[in-house]
Amino acid sequence: MATKRKEFTGKHMAMVFVAGFGIVIAVNLVMASFAVSGFHGVVVANSYVASQKFNGWLDKAEESRALGWEVRPERRTDGRVVLSTAGVPTGATVTADLRRPIGAKDFASLTFAHDGEGRWLSNEAVAHGRWTMRLAIAAAGQDWAGESELK
């Protein structure tokens, strides 16, 4: 008994192309969304100049780490930032520069006032959203720098 084979037509080929490209486009969209949502880097104006400063940045980070100071930022409901610190000497000067990690070109600067044992409270409020905060602490002739994410 002979079976009749179905013919592969142009409609079938069109469906194969549409399905194949649909899968490729869907995967690209998913991967692009992962890439954008997970980006925590900084876009610099001149990557060559930044690369020449990189070792200096690493040295400063190691010096900060050697001080043993710890800082944990937290945003209050009123938008002000509280820093819980450990090892930071009294009389320190604490400042922060904030920027959006990607997309919006928002920038902000904060100054902090001592608010009790190991706590510092920002004098300014910060808009809601995701920020990258660069902290600078100067005390007793020593400088500490650190970076933290503020959500």
N, C-alpha and C positions, 0 to 999 in steps of 0.2 A: 504494500500500500504506500503510495507516494504522498508525502506531505508537501503542502504548498508553502514555500518560504515567503515571508513578508519582504517587501521591497524597501530598501533604505532610501528615503526620498530627501529632497531639499528641506522639507519641514523638520525631519529628524535631525539633519545636520544643523539647522538653525537652533533647535532646542539644545543640542550639545554645546554649541558656541555660547548661547545665552547662559546656560547653567555653569559652564566653565568660567566665563568672565564674571558671573555673579559671585561665585565662590572666591575668586581672586580679589574682587573689589571688597567683599565683606571682610576677608582676612586683613586686607590693607587698612580698612577703617578701624577695625578693632586694634590692630597693632599701633596705628597712629594715635588713637585715644590713650592707649597705655603709655606711649612715649611722652605725650604732652602732659598727662596728669602726673607722671612720675619724675618730671624734670626738676632738679633742685640746684642746678648750676647757675652760673652767672654769665651773661653775655657781655663780652668786653669789646671796646672799640677797636683795639689793636691786639690781636692774639700774640704777635711776636714780642711786643713790649711786655705783655703780661707774662709770657714764658721766661723772659729774662729776669723777672722779679720773683719767680716761683720759689727758688731756693731760699731767698730771704724770708719769704712768707713761712716756709717750713721751719726756719730757724726761730722766728718769732713765736710760732705755735709751740715749739719745743720749750722755749723759755717760759711761756705762759703755763704750760703743763707742769714744769718743774716747780712752780710756785705752790702748786697744790690747792689753789683756790677753786671752789666749785660754785656754780651759779645755775639756778633752775628758774626760768621765767614762767609766769602764769598771768593770763589776762583776766581782770575782774569784769563783772557785768557792766560796769560804767565805762569800760574801755581802757582804764588805766592798767599799767603793767606792774606786777609785784615780782621782785627778784628775791628768792630765798638763797642765801649764800652761806658758805662754810669756809672759814680760813681767811676771809677778807678783813684786813685791819680796820679799826674804827678810824674815822676821818678820811675815808677814801672818797674819791670823786668818781661817780659812775655816770656814763653817758651811753647812748645807743643810737645807731643809724639803722633805719628800717627801709626795706624795699620789697616790692612784690617779687616773688620768685620768677614769674614769667608772665608775659602778656601786658597787663596794665603798667604804666610807667609812674606808679605812685611811690613817693619817698616821704619819710618822716624822720624827725630827730627827737630824741627823748633825753631829758635830764632826770636824775633820781635824787630823792631825799631819803636820808636814813629814817627808818620807821620801826625801830626797835632792834632787838637782838638778831642780827644776821638778815634783816629784811630791809628792802629798799623799795620805795613806791615812786612811780613816775609822776612828774608834775603835769604831764600832758596825757590826753587820751589818744588811743589809736583806733582808727576805723576798723570795723569788723572785716574778717577775711583772713586769708593766709599771707603771712609776712616772713621774710628772712631778716633776723635781727643780728647786727654786729655790735657786740658789747665791748666797751673799753673801760677798764678800771685802773686808776692811778692811786697808789698809796705808798707812803714811806719810800719814795724814790724808785718804786717798782711799777712796771706796767704789765697789765694782763689784757689779753684780747681773746675773744671767743665769738663763736657764731651759733645761733640757735634758731629753730623754727618756732614761730608763734602762730597758733591757729585760733 
